[in-house]
Amino acid sequence: MNAASHFGLLHEILVLDAHLKHPLEATNPKPLVRELVDTLLTTLRMEELGELQIYPATDLRAPGWSFIQPITTSHISGHYFEKPGRRPNIHMDIYSCCSVNWMKSIEIIHEYLNLADWRATFIDRQIEPDIPRHMLEIAGEGSRIFSEATLQAQALLTRVAAAKKKETVGATA
């Protein structure tokens, strides 16, 4: 075997959807987001590729802001919004070609954003057919994890395909 057959990149992603206990600063989110991202970068040993970008939400039904931090191995992104009469929400993705410690990521995000209940999916993305994808469905509150279930890749793909088919059929009816 040559050296190339021993080399492989990790492709890991953490997708987090959470309610927050308290609203965040809506008019000047940069200091909070900068501190959160810097702590994630340091802890996960990731490096910036470009500047942190923060954009105000344009949909008045869910006012808030979005951010993206390009990193040398991909990105960290998020969207914060407040729907009137509901708890504030954050949706975040940490995608990297390096290892993503999802447990530590949840702890850090909670430290800065004060998470209420949340759900997350962690995926070890592999393209090689002989290497199964490792996927976890996780739920918790704050930094506590209440459930962690391994998802079967084929079952998930079947559910996604069925949902898309139903969506397509509904759109043409």
N, C-alpha and C positions, 0 to 999 in steps of 0.2 A: 504494500500500500504506500502511496505517496503521502507527503505531508498535507496536501490539500484535502485528502479524505478524512483527516482528523480535525480539520478546522470547521467551526460552525458558529454562526452568530446567534445569540439569543434575540428573540423578538418578543418582548413582553409588554403587556398593556394592562393598566388598571383603569377601569371605568367606574366612577363613583357618582351616585345620585343621592343627595341628602337634603333633609330639612335642617334648618339651623334654629337654634334656640332663640337667637336675637337677630334683628336686622343688622346688616353691615353698612358701612359708610357708602352712600350711593354717589355723592358728589365728588369725592376725592379718594378713590379706592387704591391709588398707586402705592402709598406707604405700606398698607397692609399686604397687598398682593406681592410687592417687592420682598418684604420680609418672609412671607410664606414660601415664595419661589426660591429665595436664597437658601432658606433652611432645607428645603427639599433637595436642591442641587448639592449642597454640602453633605447632607446625610446620605444621599443615594450615590454620591461620587459622580455627579454629572457636571458637564460644562456647558455654559451658554454658547450658542452659535451666533446669536443676534440679540438685538434689544428686546426687552419686554414691551409688548404692545397691549394697550388697554383701550377698548372701544365702548362708548355708551350704547345701550340697547336702543334700537330704533322702533321696537314694537311697544307702543304705549300700554298694551294690555298686560305686559309683564316688564315693568321698568327695572333696569339694572345695568349690568355691564358684562363684557366678555374680555378675556385676556388670552394671549398666547406667548409662550416663551420658547423660541426655538432653542434646542440643545444640540450638541454635536451628534447625538444619536437619534434625534427626532424632535419631540416637543412635550411641553406640559401646557395644557389649555384648560380653560374653565369658563363657565357662564353662570353668573349670579343674577337672580331676579326675584322680585317680590310681586306676587299676584295679590290684588286687594282682597282682604278678608282671609288670607291664607298665610301659613308660615313661610318665611323666606327659604329659598332653595339655592343649592349650588350643584352644578354638574361639572365634574372634572375628569380629564383624561391625562394619564401619564403614560406615554408611549416611548419605548426605548429599545435600541438594539443591544442594550446592556441589561443586567439584572435589575428588576424593580422589586424592592422589598415592600410588598403591599401592606404588611402589618405596621411597619414603621411609618409608611406614608399616611395611613389612617391616623396614627397617633399625632403626627405633625399637623395634618389638616385640622384635626379636632383642636389642637392647641391654639391655632390661629383663628379658626372660624366657629368654634363652639358647636359642634355637630349635635343634632337631636337624633332622630332615627335616620338610618341610611341603608342603602343596598349598594353592592359593588359586584363587579365581575372582574376576575383576574384571568388573563389568557396568556399562556406561553405559546406564542404563534410559531408553528413549525410548518414549513412547506413540504418537507420530505415525507413521502407516503409511508415510510417504514418507521417514522417517529410520531407517535400519537400526540395530539395537542392536549395539554394539561389545562383544564378550565375549572375555575371555582366560582360558585355563586356564594356571596358572603353577605351577611346582614348584621347590624348592630345598632348601638346607640352610644354617642360619645366616642370614646376610644375602646369601648367594650365590644367584643365580637359575640353575638348570640348564636349564629349558625354559620356553618361552612360546609358546603356540599360540592362534591366533585361532579361536574357535568360530563356526560359522555359526548364526545365531539359529533358522532353520527346522529345521535338523538337531537342535538341542538340544530344541526344542519337540516334535518328532516322537519323540525318545527318551523324554522325560518322559511324553508321552501314552501311549506303548506300555507304559512301566513301570506307569503308573496302571491301564491296562486289564488288564494281567497280574495286578496286585495285586487288583483287583476281581473278576476271574474266579476267582483262587485263593481269595478269601474266601468266595465263594458256592458253591464246589465241595464 
